[in-house]
């Protein structure tokens, strides 16, 4: 994709979305933004969670590509899981004799 002029500011923005809602309308209204059906040839991919679960492990993003989710995003957005992860990190710091960092 880099060979196709990814750094060319005049080529416009290519986006991919599996959603047919406000996101699609907002992208269509942007000048020089073009929708693509390609699974790999895009600059921005706005995906839903099921699409991410199906494709993310096999996806290799180019430097210029952006996506709206990351793997296990719910680990941060759900408070119960975030607390679990913070407690785990604190225990890890304490095991590594970094108690002062764990106290913060």
C-alpha positions in Angstrom: 0.0 0.0 0.0 2.9 2.4 0.6 3.8 1.9 -3.0 0.4 3.2 -4.0 1.0 6.7 -2.8 0.0 6.5 0.8 2.0 9.6 1.6 0.6 11.6 -1.3 -1.6 14.3 0.3 -3.6 14.8 -2.9 -4.9 11.2 -3.3 -7.7 11.5 -0.7 -8.7 9.3 2.1 -9.9 5.7 1.6 -12.1 4.3 4.3 -13.8 1.0 5.0 -16.7 0.4 7.3 -19.1 -2.5 7.8 -21.5 -0.2 9.6 -24.4 1.5 7.7 -25.2 4.3 10.1 -24.0 7.7 11.1 -20.4 6.7 10.6 -21.0 5.9 7.0 -22.9 9.2 6.4 -20.2 11.3 8.1 -17.5 9.7 5.9 -19.5 10.2 2.7 -19.9 13.9 3.5 -16.1 14.5 3.8 -14.5 15.9 0.6 -12.0 13.5 -1.1 -13.0 10.6 1.1 -13.8 7.4 -0.9 -15.3 4.2 0.4 -13.5 1.0 -0.5 -14.6 -2.6 -0.2 -11.1 -3.9 0.0 -10.1 -5.8 3.1 -6.6 -4.4 3.0 -6.4 -1.2 0.8 -7.7 1.5 3.1 -6.5 4.4 5.4 -9.2 4.2 8.0 -11.3 1.2 9.0 -14.3 1.8 11.2 -15.3 -1.7 12.4 -17.7 -3.2 14.8 -16.5 -5.6 17.5 -17.5 -8.9 15.7 -15.5 -7.8 12.6 -12.5 -7.1 14.9 -12.7 -10.5 16.5 -12.8 -12.2 13.2 -10.1 -10.2 11.4 -7.7 -8.6 13.9 -5.3 -11.5 14.5 -4.7 -11.9 10.7 -4.5 -8.2 10.0 -1.1 -6.5 9.5 -1.6 -2.7 9.5 0.6 -0.4 7.4 2.1 2.6 9.1 -0.6 4.9 7.7 -3.6 2.7 8.5 -5.8 3.4 11.5 -8.6 1.4 13.1 -11.2 2.4 15.7 -10.7 -0.6 18.0 -7.9 -2.6 19.4 -7.7 -6.1 20.6 -9.4 -6.6 24.0 -10.5 -3.0 24.2 -13.2 -4.0 26.7 -10.4 -4.7 29.2 -10.1 -0.9 29.6 -13.7 0.2 28.9 -15.4 -2.1 31.4 -14.7 -0.9 35.0 -14.7 -4.3 36.5 -12.1 -5.6 34.1 -10.0 -2.4 34.4 -9.9 -2.9 38.2 -8.9 -6.5 37.8 -6.0 -5.5 35.5 -4.9 -2.7 37.8 -4.8 -5.1 40.8 -2.8 -7.6 38.7 -0.3 -4.8 37.7 0.1 -3.8 41.3 0.8 -7.4 42.4 3.4 -7.7 39.6 5.2 -4.5 40.8 5.2 -5.7 44.3 6.7 -9.1 43.2 9.5 -7.2 41.4 10.3 -5.2 44.6 8.9 -2.0 43.1 6.4 -1.3 46.0 6.8 2.4 45.8 5.6 2.4 42.2 2.7 0.0 43.2 1.6 2.5 45.9 1.0 5.2 43.3 
